[in-house]
Amino acid sequence: MKPTTQQKPTSLFLAHAEIPPEVRVSSEPYEMRYLIDGQIRTWTGPAQDIYSPVCLDDGQGPKRYKLGRCALLTEKEALEALDAACRAYADGRGEWPTASVAHRIACLQAFIPRMQAVRSVVVKLLMWEIGKTLPDAEKEFDRTVDYIRATIDALKETDRAASKFAIEQGIIGQVRRSPLGVVLCMGPFNYPLNETYTTLIPALIMGNTLIVKPPKYGTLLHLPLLEAFRDSFPKGVVNMIWGDGKTIITPIIKSGRINVLAFIGTSKVADLLRQQHPIPHRLRCVLGLEAKNPAVILPDADLDMTVRECVLGSLSYNGQRCTALKILFVHRSVADRFLKAFSEAVAKLPAGMPWEPGVQLTPLPEDGKPEWLKSLVDEAIAKGARIINPGGGEIQGTYYAPAVVYPVRSDAQLYHVEQFGPIVPVAPFDDVEEVLDYVAKSNYGAQVSLFGQDPATLGRLIDGLVNQVCRINLNAQCQRGPDTFPFTGRKDSAEGTLSVSDALRAFSIRSLVAAKQSPGNEQIIRDIVTGRRSKFLTTDFIF
């Protein structure tokens, strides 16, 4: 295999003066604030310093740039947030859970322009906090706004369908969806805005009240949005708190007053959270967890297209996506050709600062992540693999150069664990049964990508995989969108489904008003509806 030249980052360490003025951002106006019971409060107690993955050289060596501070609240403030959410819900009799669908939609529509007013600062904080490129940060913000609009449209459609009465076996009934209660919402660092809002927004619009804890990384960017929540929704409906999870989340869950846990993170943490609830069977969970999505490259795959999709699928946002391709299985007959083309494509990926035009590889936000990735690769190498792309695996501060590792054996950790970073493990196979066995025995069951042309082989793989994973991508990388498609997983990868319509169902329950069919009951129902005596029992709907 002819060596390729690994493209080096153009400027991993900057002097402060080298930062372009248009991308500079100050979090100072928003620091140390939190939202409880409709009030934005300022914290004067202990704080957590927030550092960027971007390293600046102050003349004494490169150091992570300090972006700002966020509050480290105590159990007292956490329980105040819980009390506020419970008061707002009021056992289902509060202003928000009993509000009409039209009113809830109007509140969310009022939220959108208030959110858009702080787009610039949120986008910049996405870059600085988690190393997301400028185009991807802008896309995350805009996609989140689109998701809110799509959720509103989906609720209108759901409400129209529920606005009529049914008569079955002498029973008159109307079925509508009602809220579940108080929701604890915790999003991930890799899509701290979008993934948080894909649970927050449907939970909110269905009439639940919320306690939101932003992620450890990607936390400051939520602060500019506090006014938008305060001004758009009744007090206590949205409460946003910051702090150490053990300090502020544990007492909330142990109280037993949380009805829904909406969490995107690891299965280990999800299990710990669920176990802390005193009545676990009463805690509904909507979870987005780990994945080890494989790509299967068959002998007849279009290699040019396959390489493009696999590079993007495995290394977009440094591979820090639950939908990223986490291991590539390539048929031994085409392995050499694929690896040569794939390594050359990886070597051409531009690396640098998130705001630099065309950059695709950026520093990593998690503390100690480059060193952990190195340990995975070192162990795979000790078991017979090698890094096949020149410069792969090199560490410069918070930057880890993407490493293509081949052949990764089944006794290596890299074969099984989710690396969630810019390592691309590649394993050869001779028979598709090897791949089917891998997926069946895996702890994860999110997605798979199949690259090939033969309908018989693809059909056999589809039938063997569809009951193990929740999405099979033909000649395409794994992905979430469109947001109208179901997004979920099996085994340790997910619980509940997060698409626009599915999320509305996940954060609500079908409730029924029924009466025996009789002239008297028909008149009572008619009087309730025509007199608009109930917001639930109604034939009103929104176009």
ABEGO torsion letter per residue (X at the ends): XBBBBBBBBABABBBAAABBAAABBBAAAABGBBBBGGBBBBBABBBBBBBBABBBBAGAEBBBBBAEBBBBBBAAAAAAAAAAAAAAAGGGABAAAABBAAAAAAAAAAAAAAAAAAAAAAAAAAAAAAGBBAAAAAAAAAAAAAAAAAAAAAAAAAAAAAABBBBBGGBBBBBBBBBAEBBBBBBBAABAAAAAAAAAAAAAAAGBBBBBBBBABGAAAAAAAAAAAAAABBBGABBBBBEBAAAAAAAAAAAGABABBBBBEBAAAAAAAAAABABAAABBBBBBBBBBBBBBBBAABBAAAAAAAAAAAAABGGGBBAABBABBBBBAAAAAAAAAAAAAAAAABBBEBAABBGBABBBBABBGAAAAAAAAAAAAAAAGBBBABBGBGBBBEABBBBBBBOBBBAABAAAABBAGBBBBBBBBBABAAAAAAAAAABABBABBBBBEABAAAAAAAAAAAAAABABBBBGBBBBAOBAABBBBBBEAABBEBBBAAAAAAAABBBBBBBBBBBAAAAAAAAAAAAAGABAABBABBBX
